[in-house]
Amino acid sequence: MSGRIDSATYASSISKLSQAAKHSDEIRKHLAEIATGAAFKGSQRSQVFLRHVVESALRGEFEDLRERSLGITLFDKPADYDTAEDAVVRVTASDVRKRLLQHYGKAGVASAIRIELPSGSYLPEFHFTQPANETASQEPAAAVAAASFAPAREGPVAETPAPAPSARPAGFGWRAVALLAVVTQAACLGWWFFAGRQGQTETAPNFISSALSQQPGPVQVVVGDDGLLLIEVLLGRRFTLAEYENLQYLSAPEVVTKKGLGQFWTSLSTRQLTNLGNLQNAARIADKLRSQGRAVSVRHARQVNARDLRSGNFVILGSSHANPWAELYDSSRSSFQFEDAAPGQWAVIRNRVPQAGEPAAYEVQRDTRTGRMVTHAQVSLVENHARNGRVLLIAGQSTSATELAGEFLLRSDSLALVMRRLALSERAPLPDLEMILRVSELNQHGDSVELAACRPIQRRKD
């Protein structure tokens, strides 16, 4: 999201996504009251905008809540319109926020439900008020039961890198709680999100279905652990795969006691957290593979151990910073490698053997002409260790990059683009390979993706 959402808003946005589904009737009734109330009476455009974003969120249609999609759907803009030049969506969203404030400042002051549109986002939040005596005994991160649809980054925002623990002020606890709002609870909301998509049956060929069709058997999709990311930011250090597998990263350090972060630490150490981009990717991939008769399970990184990943077919979402299991697969044969980066910093993807026209490193950059951020995703297709299945690794420098990489690989033209770059027939079996995808982001929402580099990887000889 562009613009910073303050800590209180972030903290109140933490919830299970399924909470919104349970209260959809109440939310729609409340929405009707707002749209027909005095605050929105003077703007039909803002009424339509608010109704659209709320209904889309309740239906789980998050792809429709990007600036470009809103411009096309609500304002009849052409598919290639320049969102940097045409601010109609941003202006309307700003007007909606002002009118919501007006509504809740007057008629809506006693509402049991509160709808908000956080600054810099087009994804609404739904807050359900509770009596003060109930919230007083709860941890700060759960003080307001809410359903947040705000997308998340795979790591904290690069513009505000986290200082070392010794330099953190006493108030860091609430800022840490604020960071928790960038993640959602996979164990509870993931299955609700997937359940609404089971009826979809797409059959068009694409890279993912082709990559995994060469090895029969079930497929496991492993989503990243954003709780690990937040722990690393809190402590200012990275954990190794061995530490992750042995759960050493869950031991409460001294700083937790000193800063009074016991309840927050409990939240991080006991909940399976991931971001919405991971869930969206996992849902799309699972839908596609199930439509072809494949058995698919979606698991959180904390539910997995090294033995699970030795045999079978897997899709691993997220870089090793968020999903340490990516480290299991030998990168010594890979040309593209993520460099280690301090928590809160952008990771660089090194190109160890640049080919003609390729840079030596793929870094996050801002396009000074358009204002868009340019990020990248690394995709690798390799054998598992038992050589009886394949592993697809999708890792972006941001959540948007990871998410759009998944969208690209599911496109009907993705297989043809890759095979053409490898100079292979579309009917040829996919070799082990790696690629770099270039993603353009605006306000941390990816709006375009293209294949930047692609090459085969030599299989192990042992």
Secondary structure, 3 states (H helix, E strand, C coil): CCCCCCHHHHHHCCCCCHHHHHCHHHHHHHHHHHHCCHHHCCCHHHHHHHHHHHHHHHCCCHHHHCHHHHHHHHHCCCCCCCCCCCCHHHHHHHHHHHHHHHHHHCCCCCCCEEEECCCCCCCCEEEECCCHHHHCCCCHHHCCEEEECCCCCCCCCCCCCCCCHHHCCCCHHHHHHHHHHHCEEHHHHHHHHHHCCCCCCCCCCCHHHHHHHCCCCCEEEEECCHHHHHHHHHHCCCCCHHHHHCCHHHCCCHHHHHCCCHHHHHHHHHCCEECHHHHHHHHHHHHHHHHCCCCEEEEEHHHCCCCCCCCCEEEEECCCCCCHHHHHCCCCCCCEEECCCCCCCCCCEEECCCCCCCCCEECCEECCCCCCEEEEEEEEEEECCCCCCEEEEEEECCHHHHHHHHHHHHCCCHHHHHHHHCCCCCCCCCCCEEEEEEEEEECCEEEEEEEEEEEECCCCCC
